């Protein structure tokens, strides 16, 4: 099996890391791979600011273990089939989940707690 390689862009004081994409895909599994763009967009990428104090590893763990979080990712992947309100609600539930709020809490309640 041939491998496609990815090299990270590190800060000057860090070494560059290199990953075999095929091996990474096997390790992460289809659940994470299906939602990797969602994770990347929500937790920061070239065009999106990063959420304070949260890393992508948190979202990867949640995609694997939290059914409600995974459902929000599915809403985003079906954007052409859902309403704007559905996407807004899924985004809010995603943020509440990432910051450790209960599923019935909204961002207003969570903001008061944090």
N, C-alpha and C positions, 0 to 999 in steps of 0.2 A: 504494500500500500504506500503510495506516495503521500507526502504531507505538504500542505500549504503552511507557511510560517508567517507569524505576525511578530513584529518587534515593537515594543512599547517605546513611547517617547518619555524619557525620564528627565528629572531635574538634573542640573549639572553635577551635583554631588552624588548622584545615584548611578548605579550601573543599569544599562538597558537590559530589559528582560525579553526573552524570545519564547514564543509558544507555538506548538504544533496545533493548528486549528482543528484538524480531524480528531486528535487525541482529546483536546479540550471539549469538543462537541460530545464525544463519548462519555467523558467524565461528568459533564453537566447534565446530560440527558435531554430528551425531547421537550420536557416541560419548560425548562429554562431556555433552551434554544428557540422555542416558539415565541418566547416573550422577551428576548434579549433587546430588541429595539425599544420596547416599552420601558424596560429597566434603564436603558441608556438615556432615553429622553427625560424620564421623571427625575433621575438622580444626577443629571448633569452630563452635558456633552459639549461639543464645540459651540452650539448655539443656544444652550440652556444653562442658566446658572445652577450651581450645585446647591443642594439643600444642606443647611448648616448641620454639621455633626453626623451626617449619615453617609455611609459608603455603599457602594454597589453590592458588596457582600451581604449586607442586610436584606436587600431586595431579592438576591438569589436564594437566600435561606427561606424567605417568605414565600417565594414562588413555589418552592419545593414542599413547604409545610402548611401554608395557610390558604385554605380553599377560597375564602372571601377575597383575599388579596389577588389570587389567581383569576377570580371572576372579573375583577376590575381591569386586569390586563386584557382579558378577552373582549371587554367592551371597547377598549382602545383599538384592538386589532380588527374589529368589525365596524370601524368608524362610518363607513358609507351606509350601514344598515341601522344605525341608531340615531337618536335625536341629539341636538346640542345639549339639552338638559340632561340626557343620560350620560354624556361625556363629562359634563360639569360635576354631576353627582359621583361618578366613578373616580374622578380626580380628587374630590374631597375625601372620599372613603379611602383612597390610596394614601393620601397624606396623613389622615388620622391613624391608619394602620401602621405606617412607617414610624410615626412618633409615639406609638404604643398606646393609643387611645382605644377605648371600647368601641365595638362596632356600632352601637347606638348613639355614640357621641358625634357631634359635628365639629367643624373647625373652631367655631366660636367658643364652645365649651373647652375644647382642648387648649386654645390660646389662653384662656383664663387660668387653667391649671398650670401650664408651663410658665 
